[in-house]
Amino acid sequence: MELRLGPLLRYVDETRATVWVETSSPCAVEVLGHTAQTWSVHGHHYALVVIEGLSPDSSTPYDVRLDGTPVWPLDGFAPSVIRTPRADGTFRMTFGSCRRSAPFSSEAFERFGPDALVALAGVEELPDALLLLGDQVYADEPSDAVRQRLRNAHGGRQGSEVADEIGNFEEYTWLYDDAWLNPAVRWLFSTVPLCMLLDDHDLRDDWNTSLTWRRWVTAQPWWRDRVVGAYASYWVYQHLGNLSPEQLEQDATYRAMLTLTDDEERSAYLDSFAWAADDDPASTRWSFYRDFGTAARGVRLVAIDSRCSRHLEPGERAMVDAHEWAWVRKVVLEAGRPIHHLLLASTLPFLLAPGLHHLEGWDEAISSGAWGRRGALLGERIRQGMDLEHWASFRKSFDDVTSLLSAVVSGEDPPASILMLSGDVHCSYIAEASLREVEHPGTAIRQLTMSPFRNPVPKHVRWANHLLDARWMTWLLHRLARSAGVRDVAADWRLAHGPWFENGAMTVTLSGESRAVEVSHALLSGDEQLLENTLRYPVSSA
């Protein structure tokens, strides 16, 4: 009996925590005297242990036992610990996205650079939480090792356009093994609470870019197995741990995993759930929220699914459909506790470089017919070719965001800051924003974007980013968007720092009225992968 994957420390509050594991066979999993029996799907065994009775403002080392036998911690690493929130309310969250699995060889370092998560495991002061904003795994671009495994297992798929891509639940488990078994990353995940969202490469590049793309992909013979495997594995490996103990008790899918009697029944149930999640996005919710800090100095993270719940009908396009957006507004505006700092997370940035924002608005307009049928065909080609699918290309949803921000800052007790956390774009930057239709001198609004952990873009993409940020290009693209009938939005912003294109991570530190952002980038020092501070940015009020 072995611990195949994990432990992953997931939810932590002042007295409770959850720890996720995958084991090689059925067993009882014990952490700090609390036990959970494994359950299985598709022949894989999992458990989520709920731990209660932790002391506030404490650090508690733990081990993992399977049927009473210790199997964790790893040799050569410090003990894994569960740290409950500090009494003074100070909270530090590190975030980023886009991590390719690759060896730590000179050739791989040349191609992919150093790994920011491996480097983060070695820092002196670990964050209080780690937010992984998508592309935890690359189903459409697996590592060479996984591709070889696919070829060995499925020689009959040779010649297919997806021969070297992930096709089902079992193959998704290979991706998670490949991504999460590195000893440094494994230890990091065991001692820093994790929050996760999925993005396109967790399933396939350009996922739900447009109705045209979706009609094409859903007609492919491989689509059903792919999307079922993607959603089912995402629920098991990533989403389940996002939930609090109360939310776990209310989750029908989790209840089924604990109560159905055998692997076949559970697998059929989970596969049916996964297919319904794609066919009818309102049938499930991947967005989640989590409260950090103390009740008196609350920090609320609202993580918004900007990939699965899209509405793609032309003229009604929305990044987040009406059902999902109503939930977002509710958990932001009816929190039930003071929110001193609001963190709005989306895998895709809300605020882009202004030039790119205008380009995406123009492209959405002509793709929807503003310049006729030929313009629509051109717009769709450009949209898919340049990945123009951020919030700026869903103008209705962008307006929904600015409306929500206005409602937040106009409330009786507005937060000291609204920090929008994103990844995806393979660069990092800080944008300072203000709303046009309402004053908010006590609330700082910032877009904080960080990616990749490990997947740098080529030089020509960097040049294109710099070009789009040039003043003359921004002016030109603004005029182009206006010519297609695109109106301006109710916000202003500018890139205050960046863009940077190296692998790295970004950390937000919130302590009372003090707010700061640290931008760090990964580097090699001999054989060691390190994080070097690039910028410390104090977040002042508007």
VENMO-V40544 format. One record per residue. SS is DSSP state (@ for helix, = for strand, . for the rest). OMEGA is omega as a letter, one per 40 degrees, with the letter a starting at -180 (999 if undefined). BURIAL is b if it has 16 or more other ideal C-beta (glycine too) atoms within 10 Angstrom, else e. Layout:
BEGIN
SS;OMEGA;BURIAL / SS;OMEGA;BURIAL
END
This chain:
BEGIN
.;a;e / .;i;e / =;a;b / =;a;b / =;a;b / =;e;b / =;i;b / =;i;b / =;a;b / =;a;b / =;i;b / =;i;b / .;a;b / .;a;e / .;a;e / .;i;b / =;i;b / =;i;b / =;a;b / =;i;b / =;i;b / =;a;b / =;a;b / .;a;e / .;a;e / .;i;e / .;i;b / =;a;e / =;a;b / =;i;b / =;i;b / .;i;b / .;i;e / =;a;b / =;i;e / =;i;b / =;i;e / .;i;b / =;a;b / =;i;b / =;i;b / .;i;b / .;i;e / =;a;b / =;a;b / =;i;b / =;i;b / =;a;b / =;i;b / =;a;b / =;a;b / .;i;e / .;i;e / .;i;b / .;i;e / .;i;e / .;a;e / .;i;e / =;a;e / =;i;e / =;i;e / =;i;b / .;i;e / =;i;b / =;i;b / =;a;b / .;i;e / .;a;e / =;i;e / =;i;e / =;a;b / =;f;b / .;i;b / .;i;e / .;i;e / .;i;e / .;i;b / .;i;e / .;i;e / =;a;b / =;i;b / =;a;b / =;i;b / .;a;b / .;i;b / .;a;b / .;a;e / .;i;e / .;i;b / .;a;b / =;i;b / =;i;b / =;i;b / =;a;b / =;i;b / =;a;b / .;i;b / .;a;b / =;i;b / .;i;b / .;a;b / .;i;b / .;i;e / .;i;e / .;i;e / @;i;e / @;a;e / @;i;b / @;i;b / @;a;e / @;a;e / @;a;b / .;i;b / .;a;b / .;a;b / @;i;b / @;i;b / @;i;b / @;a;b / @;a;b / .;a;b / .;a;e / .;a;e / .;a;e / .;i;e / .;i;b / .;i;b / .;i;b / =;i;b / =;a;b / =;i;b / =;a;b / =;i;b / .;a;b / .;i;b / .;i;b / .;a;b / .;a;b / .;a;b / .;i;b / .;a;b / .;a;b / .;i;b / @;a;e / @;i;e / @;i;b / @;i;e / @;i;e / @;i;b / @;a;b / @;i;e / @;a;e / @;a;e / .;i;e / @;a;e / @;i;e / @;a;b / .;a;e / .;i;e / .;i;e / .;i;e / .;a;b / .;a;b / .;i;b / .;a;b / .;a;b / .;a;b / .;a;b / @;a;b / @;a;e / @;i;b / @;i;b / @;i;b / @;i;b / @;a;b / @;i;b / @;a;b / @;a;b / @;a;b / @;a;b / .;i;e / .;a;b / @;a;e / @;i;b / @;i;b / @;i;b / @;i;b / @;a;b / @;a;b / @;a;b / @;i;b / .;a;b / =;a;b / =;i;b / =;a;b / =;i;b / =;i;b / .;i;b / .;a;b / @;a;b / @;i;b / @;i;b / .;i;b / .;a;b / .;i;e / .;a;b / .;i;b / .;i;b / .;a;b / .;i;b / @;i;b / @;i;b / @;a;b / @;i;b / @;i;e / @;a;e / @;a;b / @;i;e / .;a;e / .;a;e / .;a;e / .;a;b / @;a;e / @;i;e / @;a;e / @;a;b / @;i;b / @;i;b / @;a;b / @;a;b / @;a;b / @;a;b / @;i;b / @;i;b / @;a;b / @;a;b / @;a;b / @;a;b / @;a;b / @;a;b / @;i;b / @;a;b / .;i;b / .;i;b / @;i;e / @;i;e / @;i;e / @;a;b / @;a;e / @;a;e / .;a;b / @;a;e / @;i;b / @;i;b / @;i;e / @;i;b / @;a;b / @;a;e / @;i;e / .;a;b / .;a;e / .;a;e / @;a;b / @;i;e / @;a;e / @;a;b / @;i;b / @;i;e / @;a;b / @;i;b / @;i;b / @;i;e / @;a;b / @;i;b / @;i;b / @;a;e / @;i;b / @;a;b / @;a;e / .;a;e / @;a;b / @;a;e / @;i;e / .;i;b / .;i;e / .;i;b / .;i;b / =;i;b / =;i;b / =;i;b / =;i;b / =;i;b / .;i;b / .;a;b / .;a;e / .;a;e / .;a;b / .;i;b / =;i;b / =;i;b / =;i;b / =;a;b / =;a;b / =;i;b / .;a;b / .;a;b / .;a;b / .;a;b / .;a;b / .;i;b / =;a;b / .;i;b / .;i;e / .;a;e / .;i;e / .;a;e / .;i;b / =;i;b / .;i;b / .;a;b / .;a;b / @;a;e / @;a;e / @;a;b / @;i;b / @;i;e / @;i;b / @;a;b / @;a;e / @;a;e / @;i;e / @;a;b / @;a;e / .;a;e / .;a;b / .;i;e / .;i;e / .;i;e / .;i;b / .;i;b / =;i;b / =;i;b / =;i;b / =;a;b / =;i;b / =;i;b / .;a;b / .;a;b / .;i;b / .;a;b / .;i;b / .;i;b / .;a;b / @;i;b / @;i;b / @;i;b / @;a;b / @;i;b / @;a;b / @;i;b / @;i;b / @;a;b / @;i;b / @;a;b / @;a;b / @;i;b / @;i;b / .;i;b / .;a;e / .;i;b / .;i;b / @;a;e / @;i;e / @;i;e / @;i;b / @;i;b / @;i;e / @;a;e / @;i;b / @;i;b / @;i;e / @;a;b / @;a;b / @;a;b / @;a;e / @;a;e / .;i;b / .;a;b / .;a;b / .;a;b / @;i;b / @;a;b / @;i;b / .;a;b / @;i;b / @;a;e / @;i;b / @;i;b / @;i;e / @;i;b / @;a;b / @;i;b / @;i;e / @;i;b / @;i;b / @;i;b / @;a;e / @;a;b / @;i;b / .;a;e / .;a;e / .;a;e / .;a;e / .;i;b / .;i;b / .;i;b / =;i;b / =;a;b / =;a;b / =;a;b / =;a;b / =;i;b / .;i;b / .;a;b / .;i;b / .;i;b / .;a;b / =;i;b / =;i;b / =;i;b / =;i;b / =;a;b / =;i;b / =;i;b / =;a;b / .;a;e / .;i;e / .;i;e / .;a;e / .;a;b / .;a;e / .;a;e / .;i;b / =;i;b / =;a;b / =;i;b / =;i;b / =;a;b / =;i;b / .;i;b / .;e;b / .;i;b / .;i;b / =;i;b / .;a;b / .;a;b / .;i;b / .;a;e / @;a;e / @;i;e / @;i;e / @;i;b / @;i;e / @;i;e / @;i;b / @;i;e / @;a;e / @;a;b / .;i;b / .;a;e / @;a;e / @;i;e / @;i;b / @;i;b / @;a;e / @;a;e / @;i;b / @;i;b / @;i;e / @;i;b / @;i;b / @;i;e / @;i;e / .;i;b / .;a;e / .;i;b / .;i;e / .;a;e / .;a;b / .;i;b / =;i;b / =;i;e / =;i;b / =;i;e / =;a;b / =;i;e / =;a;e / =;e;b / =;i;b / =;a;b / .;a;b / .;i;b / .;a;b / =;i;b / =;i;b / =;a;b / =;i;b / =;i;b / =;a;b / =;a;b / =;a;b / .;i;e / .;a;e / =;a;e / =;a;b / =;i;e / =;i;b / =;i;b / =;a;b / =;i;b / =;a;b / =;i;b / =;i;b / =;i;e / =;a;e / .;i;e / .;a;e / =;i;e / =;a;b / =;i;b / =;i;b / =;a;e / =;i;e / =;a;b / =;i;b / =;a;e / =;i;b / =;a;e / .;i;b / .;i;e / .;a;e / .;999;b
END
